Amino acid sequence: MKTWLEKWNPEDEAYWNSDGSKIAWRTLIITTITLTLSFASWFMMSVIAVKLPGLGFSFSKDQLFWLTAIPGLAAGLLRIIHTFLLPIFGTRHIVSFATAIKLIPVIGIGFAIMNVNTPFWVFAVLAFTTGFGGGDFSSYMPSTSLFFPQRLKGTALGIQAGIGNFGVSLAQFVTPLVISVGIFGASTVFTSIDPKETITVFKNSSVQKQKEVFASLDTEVQARILSNVKKNIVDSVSTAVNSQDNSVIFSSLPLKAKAKAIANANPKLAEKVLNDLSPENSAVKNKPIYLQSAAFWFAPFLILMAFVSWFYLRSIPMKASVKEQLDIFSNKHTWYCTITYVMTFGTFAGLSAAFPLMIKFLYGDFPNAPDPLVYAFYRSS
């Protein structure tokens, strides 16, 4: 099966009507579907990171936000690389390989989620590989423009970019649905803490009991919990009780401050504290979920589209050397456009990735707090 088209002249109306149109629109359909999957897999970490603490992963807030930021940084780097690939490999090879290689983050993250002892650096590396999906844009769009005559280039690129960007919402919209379905592997108990009921637990337990439970925790864990309380409150309480003992300070905090500190702690840690205070409490909510499904569900679609791309796409020969392409870096307009792009698409992508975590950490300790994954897709719609 030939990769390269021997003849391609979309501006020739007779050729366009006989062969060109059919090839061009077929290429646009296939590459748009694969680009949508690219964007969806690129943003899957933004929705997965929200649920990791509830499974028992002891990542800090900073680490969770880094997991959502790394894919964007990776995509920015990979887009530069993708810029030079089209003249060398052509549409067929690039799209087929780029679609297949996204199985690395999809399968890797799926298995990483299933082991609560997976270290942060592994997640960070896998988050970088999700950038494969963001890097595709710089080769897909120029490729598409080659297949259409001047009068249709804008339409074709608008369709591809518009529908492709829908992949961001797709990842954030589908995840709440698929994590209840076991695609592969056993379910995991997801723990969440009800802030309102947490206050009730502390209200109904003695200060002495609270002191004993807090004292049983490691010093490092105690410090992490107290870091959830404003420093001026901790300092004033420490001065009032004339003690630097963490358990004394914690038990002497105002009721709402204690409850908030626990509600904002790692859910598994909060579960232990609350169950020790009141074994029959209503603050701890446990339910089985299949978070790995948020990654695994992409796999069959990626495999299918990799085969479809290989068998149905063709490549248009181009004459452009890497040296010629490097000339763009000396053009001042390249940098002006780059700055503008960072402020437009960069804002869209960056805030869309961080939005679920922002909902969780800004509103998570409110009574009846919203589920971040229910509303996350609105930001990227």
Contacts in CASP RR format, 6 or more apart in sequence:
PFRMAT RR
TARGET T0000
AUTHOR 0000-0000-0000
METHOD contacts of the structure
MODEL  1
MKTWLEKWNPEDEAYWNSDGSKIAWRTLIITTITLTLSFASWFMMSVIAV
KLPGLGFSFSKDQLFWLTAIPGLAAGLLRIIHTFLLPIFGTRHIVSFATA
IKLIPVIGIGFAIMNVNTPFWVFAVLAFTTGFGGGDFSSYMPSTSLFFPQ
RLKGTALGIQAGIGNFGVSLAQFVTPLVISVGIFGASTVFTSIDPKETIT
VFKNSSVQKQKEVFASLDTEVQARILSNVKKNIVDSVSTAVNSQDNSVIF
SSLPLKAKAKAIANANPKLAEKVLNDLSPENSAVKNKPIYLQSAAFWFAP
FLILMAFVSWFYLRSIPMKASVKEQLDIFSNKHTWYCTITYVMTFGTFAG
LSAAFPLMIKFLYGDFPNAPDPLVYAFYRSS
1 311 0 8 1.000
2 314 0 8 1.000
3 90 0 8 1.000
3 92 0 8 1.000
3 93 0 8 1.000
3 314 0 8 1.000
3 315 0 8 1.000
4 90 0 8 1.000
4 314 0 8 1.000
4 315 0 8 1.000
4 316 0 8 1.000
4 317 0 8 1.000
5 23 0 8 1.000
5 314 0 8 1.000
5 315 0 8 1.000
5 316 0 8 1.000
5 317 0 8 1.000
7 15 0 8 1.000
8 20 0 8 1.000
8 146 0 8 1.000
8 316 0 8 1.000
8 317 0 8 1.000
9 15 0 8 1.000
10 16 0 8 1.000
10 20 0 8 1.000
10 24 0 8 1.000
10 147 0 8 1.000
10 148 0 8 1.000
10 149 0 8 1.000
11 149 0 8 1.000
11 150 0 8 1.000
16 149 0 8 1.000
20 147 0 8 1.000
23 147 0 8 1.000
23 314 0 8 1.000
24 147 0 8 1.000
24 148 0 8 1.000
24 152 0 8 1.000
24 156 0 8 1.000
26 312 0 8 1.000
27 91 0 8 1.000
27 143 0 8 1.000
27 144 0 8 1.000
27 147 0 8 1.000
27 313 0 8 1.000
27 314 0 8 1.000
28 144 0 8 1.000
28 147 0 8 1.000
28 148 0 8 1.000
28 156 0 8 1.000
28 159 0 8 1.000
28 160 0 8 1.000
30 95 0 8 1.000
30 305 0 8 1.000
30 308 0 8 1.000
30 309 0 8 1.000
30 312 0 8 1.000
30 313 0 8 1.000
31 91 0 8 1.000
31 95 0 8 1.000
31 140 0 8 1.000
31 143 0 8 1.000
31 144 0 8 1.000
31 160 0 8 1.000
31 309 0 8 1.000
31 313 0 8 1.000
32 159 0 8 1.000
32 160 0 8 1.000
32 163 0 8 1.000
32 164 0 8 1.000
33 305 0 8 1.000
34 95 0 8 1.000
34 98 0 8 1.000
34 99 0 8 1.000
34 136 0 8 1.000
34 140 0 8 1.000
34 305 0 8 1.000
34 309 0 8 1.000
35 136 0 8 1.000
35 137 0 8 1.000
35 140 0 8 1.000
35 160 0 8 1.000
35 163 0 8 1.000
35 164 0 8 1.000
36 163 0 8 1.000
36 164 0 8 1.000
36 166 0 8 1.000
36 167 0 8 1.000
36 170 0 8 1.000
37 99 0 8 1.000
37 102 0 8 1.000
37 167 0 8 1.000
37 298 0 8 1.000
37 301 0 8 1.000
37 302 0 8 1.000
37 305 0 8 1.000
38 98 0 8 1.000
38 99 0 8 1.000
38 102 0 8 1.000
38 132 0 8 1.000
38 133 0 8 1.000
38 134 0 8 1.000
38 135 0 8 1.000
38 136 0 8 1.000
38 137 0 8 1.000
38 140 0 8 1.000
38 164 0 8 1.000
39 133 0 8 1.000
39 134 0 8 1.000
39 164 0 8 1.000
39 165 0 8 1.000
39 166 0 8 1.000
39 167 0 8 1.000
39 168 0 8 1.000
39 170 0 8 1.000
39 171 0 8 1.000
40 167 0 8 1.000
40 168 0 8 1.000
40 170 0 8 1.000
40 171 0 8 1.000
40 174 0 8 1.000
40 298 0 8 1.000
41 102 0 8 1.000
41 105 0 8 1.000
41 106 0 8 1.000
41 130 0 8 1.000
41 132 0 8 1.000
41 133 0 8 1.000
41 171 0 8 1.000
41 298 0 8 1.000
41 302 0 8 1.000
42 71 0 8 1.000
42 72 0 8 1.000
42 75 0 8 1.000
42 130 0 8 1.000
42 131 0 8 1.000
42 132 0 8 1.000
42 133 0 8 1.000
42 134 0 8 1.000
42 168 0 8 1.000
42 171 0 8 1.000
43 71 0 8 1.000
43 130 0 8 1.000
43 167 0 8 1.000
43 168 0 8 1.000
43 171 0 8 1.000
43 172 0 8 1.000
43 352 0 8 1.000
43 353 0 8 1.000
43 380 0 8 1.000
44 105 0 8 1.000
44 106 0 8 1.000
44 109 0 8 1.000
44 130 0 8 1.000
44 171 0 8 1.000
44 175 0 8 1.000
44 294 0 8 1.000
44 295 0 8 1.000
44 298 0 8 1.000
45 67 0 8 1.000
45 68 0 8 1.000
45 70 0 8 1.000
45 71 0 8 1.000
45 109 0 8 1.000
45 126 0 8 1.000
45 127 0 8 1.000
45 130 0 8 1.000
45 353 0 8 1.000
46 68 0 8 1.000
46 71 0 8 1.000
46 171 0 8 1.000
46 172 0 8 1.000
46 352 0 8 1.000
46 353 0 8 1.000
46 354 0 8 1.000
46 355 0 8 1.000
46 356 0 8 1.000
46 357 0 8 1.000
46 376 0 8 1.000
47 171 0 8 1.000
47 172 0 8 1.000
47 175 0 8 1.000
47 294 0 8 1.000
47 356 0 8 1.000
47 373 0 8 1.000
47 376 0 8 1.000
48 109 0 8 1.000
48 113 0 8 1.000
48 175 0 8 1.000
48 291 0 8 1.000
48 294 0 8 1.000
48 295 0 8 1.000
49 64 0 8 1.000
49 67 0 8 1.000
49 68 0 8 1.000
49 356 0 8 1.000
49 357 0 8 1.000
50 64 0 8 1.000
50 356 0 8 1.000
50 357 0 8 1.000
50 360 0 8 1.000
50 372 0 8 1.000
50 373 0 8 1.000
50 376 0 8 1.000
51 179 0 8 1.000
51 190 0 8 1.000
51 289 0 8 1.000
51 291 0 8 1.000
51 294 0 8 1.000
51 373 0 8 1.000
52 59 0 8 1.000
52 64 0 8 1.000
52 113 0 8 1.000
52 291 0 8 1.000
53 59 0 8 1.000
53 64 0 8 1.000
53 266 0 8 1.000
53 267 0 8 1.000
53 268 0 8 1.000
54 190 0 8 1.000
54 191 0 8 1.000
54 192 0 8 1.000
54 266 0 8 1.000
54 267 0 8 1.000
54 268 0 8 1.000
55 113 0 8 1.000
55 116 0 8 1.000
55 188 0 8 1.000
55 189 0 8 1.000
55 190 0 8 1.000
55 191 0 8 1.000
55 291 0 8 1.000
56 116 0 8 1.000
56 191 0 8 1.000
56 266 0 8 1.000
56 267 0 8 1.000
56 268 0 8 1.000
57 116 0 8 1.000
57 118 0 8 1.000
58 266 0 8 1.000
58 269 0 8 1.000
59 67 0 8 1.000
59 120 0 8 1.000
59 123 0 8 1.000
61 357 0 8 1.000
61 361 0 8 1.000
63 120 0 8 1.000
64 357 0 8 1.000
65 354 0 8 1.000
65 357 0 8 1.000
66 124 0 8 1.000
66 127 0 8 1.000
67 123 0 8 1.000
67 124 0 8 1.000
67 127 0 8 1.000
68 127 0 8 1.000
68 353 0 8 1.000
68 354 0 8 1.000
68 356 0 8 1.000
68 357 0 8 1.000
69 350 0 8 1.000
69 353 0 8 1.000
69 354 0 8 1.000
70 124 0 8 1.000
70 127 0 8 1.000
70 128 0 8 1.000
71 127 0 8 1.000
71 128 0 8 1.000
71 130 0 8 1.000
71 131 0 8 1.000
71 134 0 8 1.000
71 353 0 8 1.000
72 131 0 8 1.000
72 134 0 8 1.000
72 349 0 8 1.000
72 350 0 8 1.000
72 353 0 8 1.000
73 128 0 8 1.000
74 127 0 8 1.000
74 128 0 8 1.000
74 129 0 8 1.000
74 130 0 8 1.000
74 131 0 8 1.000
74 132 0 8 1.000
74 134 0 8 1.000
75 131 0 8 1.000
75 133 0 8 1.000
75 134 0 8 1.000
75 135 0 8 1.000
75 137 0 8 1.000
75 349 0 8 1.000
76 134 0 8 1.000
76 135 0 8 1.000
78 131 0 8 1.000
78 132 0 8 1.000
78 133 0 8 1.000
78 134 0 8 1.000
78 135 0 8 1.000
78 138 0 8 1.000
79 134 0 8 1.000
79 135 0 8 1.000
79 137 0 8 1.000
79 138 0 8 1.000
80 138 0 8 1.000
81 135 0 8 1.000
82 94 0 8 1.000
82 135 0 8 1.000
82 136 0 8 1.000
82 137 0 8 1.000
82 138 0 8 1.000
82 139 0 8 1.000
83 138 0 8 1.000
83 139 0 8 1.000
83 142 0 8 1.000
83 325 0 8 1.000
84 322 0 8 1.000
84 325 0 8 1.000
85 94 0 8 1.000
85 139 0 8 1.000
86 94 0 8 1.000
86 139 0 8 1.000
86 142 0 8 1.000
86 143 0 8 1.000
86 318 0 8 1.000
87 318 0 8 1.000
87 319 0 8 1.000
87 320 0 8 1.000
87 321 0 8 1.000
87 325 0 8 1.000
88 322 0 8 1.000
89 97 0 8 1.000
89 315 0 8 1.000
90 143 0 8 1.000
90 315 0 8 1.000
90 316 0 8 1.000
90 318 0 8 1.000
91 143 0 8 1.000
91 146 0 8 1.000
91 313 0 8 1.000
91 314 0 8 1.000
91 315 0 8 1.000
91 316 0 8 1.000
92 309 0 8 1.000
92 310 0 8 1.000
92 313 0 8 1.000
92 314 0 8 1.000
92 315 0 8 1.000
93 315 0 8 1.000
94 139 0 8 1.000
94 140 0 8 1.000
94 143 0 8 1.000
95 140 0 8 1.000
95 143 0 8 1.000
95 309 0 8 1.000
95 313 0 8 1.000
96 306 0 8 1.000
96 309 0 8 1.000
96 310 0 8 1.000
96 313 0 8 1.000
98 132 0 8 1.000
98 133 0 8 1.000
98 136 0 8 1.000
98 139 0 8 1.000
99 302 0 8 1.000
99 305 0 8 1.000
99 306 0 8 1.000
99 309 0 8 1.000
100 302 0 8 1.000
100 303 0 8 1.000
100 306 0 8 1.000
101 132 0 8 1.000
102 130 0 8 1.000
102 132 0 8 1.000
102 133 0 8 1.000
102 298 0 8 1.000
102 302 0 8 1.000
103 299 0 8 1.000
103 302 0 8 1.000
103 303 0 8 1.000
104 129 0 8 1.000
104 132 0 8 1.000
105 126 0 8 1.000
105 127 0 8 1.000
105 129 0 8 1.000
105 130 0 8 1.000
105 131 0 8 1.000
105 132 0 8 1.000
105 295 0 8 1.000
106 295 0 8 1.000
106 296 0 8 1.000
106 298 0 8 1.000
106 299 0 8 1.000
106 302 0 8 1.000
107 295 0 8 1.000
107 296 0 8 1.000
107 299 0 8 1.000
108 126 0 8 1.000
108 295 0 8 1.000
109 123 0 8 1.000
109 126 0 8 1.000
109 130 0 8 1.000
109 292 0 8 1.000
109 295 0 8 1.000
110 292 0 8 1.000
110 294 0 8 1.000
110 295 0 8 1.000
110 296 0 8 1.000
111 292 0 8 1.000
112 118 0 8 1.000
112 122 0 8 1.000
112 123 0 8 1.000
112 126 0 8 1.000
113 188 0 8 1.000
113 291 0 8 1.000
113 292 0 8 1.000
113 294 0 8 1.000
113 295 0 8 1.000
114 185 0 8 1.000
114 186 0 8 1.000
114 188 0 8 1.000
114 292 0 8 1.000
116 188 0 8 1.000
140 160 0 8 1.000
141 157 0 8 1.000
141 160 0 8 1.000
141 161 0 8 1.000
144 156 0 8 1.000
144 157 0 8 1.000
144 160 0 8 1.000
145 153 0 8 1.000
145 156 0 8 1.000
145 157 0 8 1.000
146 316 0 8 1.000
146 318 0 8 1.000
147 156 0 8 1.000
147 316 0 8 1.000
148 154 0 8 1.000
148 155 0 8 1.000
148 156 0 8 1.000
165 348 0 8 1.000
165 380 0 8 1.000
168 349 0 8 1.000
168 352 0 8 1.000
168 377 0 8 1.000
168 380 0 8 1.000
169 377 0 8 1.000
169 380 0 8 1.000
169 381 0 8 1.000
172 352 0 8 1.000
172 356 0 8 1.000
172 373 0 8 1.000
172 376 0 8 1.000
172 377 0 8 1.000
172 380 0 8 1.000
173 377 0 8 1.000
174 297 0 8 1.000
175 294 0 8 1.000
175 373 0 8 1.000
176 371 0 8 1.000
176 373 0 8 1.000
176 374 0 8 1.000
178 290 0 8 1.000
178 293 0 8 1.000
178 294 0 8 1.000
178 297 0 8 1.000
179 289 0 8 1.000
179 290 0 8 1.000
179 291 0 8 1.000
179 293 0 8 1.000
179 294 0 8 1.000
180 289 0 8 1.000
180 290 0 8 1.000
181 290 0 8 1.000
181 293 0 8 1.000
182 290 0 8 1.000
182 293 0 8 1.000
183 290 0 8 1.000
183 292 0 8 1.000
183 293 0 8 1.000
183 296 0 8 1.000
183 297 0 8 1.000
184 292 0 8 1.000
184 293 0 8 1.000
184 296 0 8 1.000
185 290 0 8 1.000
185 292 0 8 1.000
187 288 0 8 1.000
187 289 0 8 1.000
187 290 0 8 1.000
188 288 0 8 1.000
188 289 0 8 1.000
188 290 0 8 1.000
188 291 0 8 1.000
189 286 0 8 1.000
189 287 0 8 1.000
189 288 0 8 1.000
190 286 0 8 1.000
190 287 0 8 1.000
190 288 0 8 1.000
190 289 0 8 1.000
190 291 0 8 1.000
191 267 0 8 1.000
191 268 0 8 1.000
191 270 0 8 1.000
191 271 0 8 1.000
191 284 0 8 1.000
191 285 0 8 1.000
191 286 0 8 1.000
192 267 0 8 1.000
192 285 0 8 1.000
193 262 0 8 1.000
193 263 0 8 1.000
193 267 0 8 1.000
193 270 0 8 1.000
193 271 0 8 1.000
193 274 0 8 1.000
193 283 0 8 1.000
193 284 0 8 1.000
193 285 0 8 1.000
194 263 0 8 1.000
194 282 0 8 1.000
194 283 0 8 1.000
194 284 0 8 1.000
194 285 0 8 1.000
194 367 0 8 1.000
195 259 0 8 1.000
195 260 0 8 1.000
195 263 0 8 1.000
195 364 0 8 1.000
195 365 0 8 1.000
195 366 0 8 1.000
195 367 0 8 1.000
195 369 0 8 1.000
196 367 0 8 1.000
196 368 0 8 1.000
197 281 0 8 1.000
197 282 0 8 1.000
197 283 0 8 1.000
198 259 0 8 1.000
198 260 0 8 1.000
198 262 0 8 1.000
198 263 0 8 1.000
198 270 0 8 1.000
198 274 0 8 1.000
198 283 0 8 1.000
199 255 0 8 1.000
199 256 0 8 1.000
199 259 0 8 1.000
200 281 0 8 1.000
200 282 0 8 1.000
200 283 0 8 1.000
201 259 0 8 1.000
201 274 0 8 1.000
201 277 0 8 1.000
201 278 0 8 1.000
201 281 0 8 1.000
201 283 0 8 1.000
202 210 0 8 1.000
202 255 0 8 1.000
202 258 0 8 1.000
202 259 0 8 1.000
202 262 0 8 1.000
202 277 0 8 1.000
203 255 0 8 1.000
204 278 0 8 1.000
205 277 0 8 1.000
205 278 0 8 1.000
207 251 0 8 1.000
207 252 0 8 1.000
208 251 0 8 1.000
209 277 0 8 1.000
210 250 0 8 1.000
210 251 0 8 1.000
210 258 0 8 1.000
210 277 0 8 1.000
211 247 0 8 1.000
211 248 0 8 1.000
211 250 0 8 1.000
211 251 0 8 1.000
212 247 0 8 1.000
213 273 0 8 1.000
213 276 0 8 1.000
213 277 0 8 1.000
214 222 0 8 1.000
214 225 0 8 1.000
214 246 0 8 1.000
214 247 0 8 1.000
214 250 0 8 1.000
214 251 0 8 1.000
214 273 0 8 1.000
215 247 0 8 1.000
216 276 0 8 1.000
217 225 0 8 1.000
217 273 0 8 1.000
219 246 0 8 1.000
221 269 0 8 1.000
222 246 0 8 1.000
222 247 0 8 1.000
222 250 0 8 1.000
223 246 0 8 1.000
224 265 0 8 1.000
224 266 0 8 1.000
225 250 0 8 1.000
225 261 0 8 1.000
225 262 0 8 1.000
225 265 0 8 1.000
225 269 0 8 1.000
226 234 0 8 1.000
226 246 0 8 1.000
226 249 0 8 1.000
226 250 0 8 1.000
226 261 0 8 1.000
228 260 0 8 1.000
228 261 0 8 1.000
228 264 0 8 1.000
228 265 0 8 1.000
229 253 0 8 1.000
229 257 0 8 1.000
229 260 0 8 1.000
229 261 0 8 1.000
233 253 0 8 1.000
233 254 0 8 1.000
233 257 0 8 1.000
234 249 0 8 1.000
234 253 0 8 1.000
237 249 0 8 1.000
237 252 0 8 1.000
237 253 0 8 1.000
238 244 0 8 1.000
238 249 0 8 1.000
240 252 0 8 1.000
241 248 0 8 1.000
241 249 0 8 1.000
241 252 0 8 1.000
243 249 0 8 1.000
250 258 0 8 1.000
250 261 0 8 1.000
251 258 0 8 1.000
253 261 0 8 1.000
260 365 0 8 1.000
262 270 0 8 1.000
262 273 0 8 1.000
262 274 0 8 1.000
263 270 0 8 1.000
263 283 0 8 1.000
263 364 0 8 1.000
263 365 0 8 1.000
264 364 0 8 1.000
264 365 0 8 1.000
265 273 0 8 1.000
270 284 0 8 1.000
271 284 0 8 1.000
271 286 0 8 1.000
274 281 0 8 1.000
274 283 0 8 1.000
274 284 0 8 1.000
275 281 0 8 1.000
275 284 0 8 1.000
328 334 0 8 1.000
348 380 0 8 1.000
351 379 0 8 1.000
352 379 0 8 1.000
352 380 0 8 1.000
355 372 0 8 1.000
355 376 0 8 1.000
355 379 0 8 1.000
355 380 0 8 1.000
356 372 0 8 1.000
356 373 0 8 1.000
356 376 0 8 1.000
357 372 0 8 1.000
359 370 0 8 1.000
359 372 0 8 1.000
359 375 0 8 1.000
359 376 0 8 1.000
360 372 0 8 1.000
363 369 0 8 1.000
363 370 0 8 1.000
364 370 0 8 1.000
END
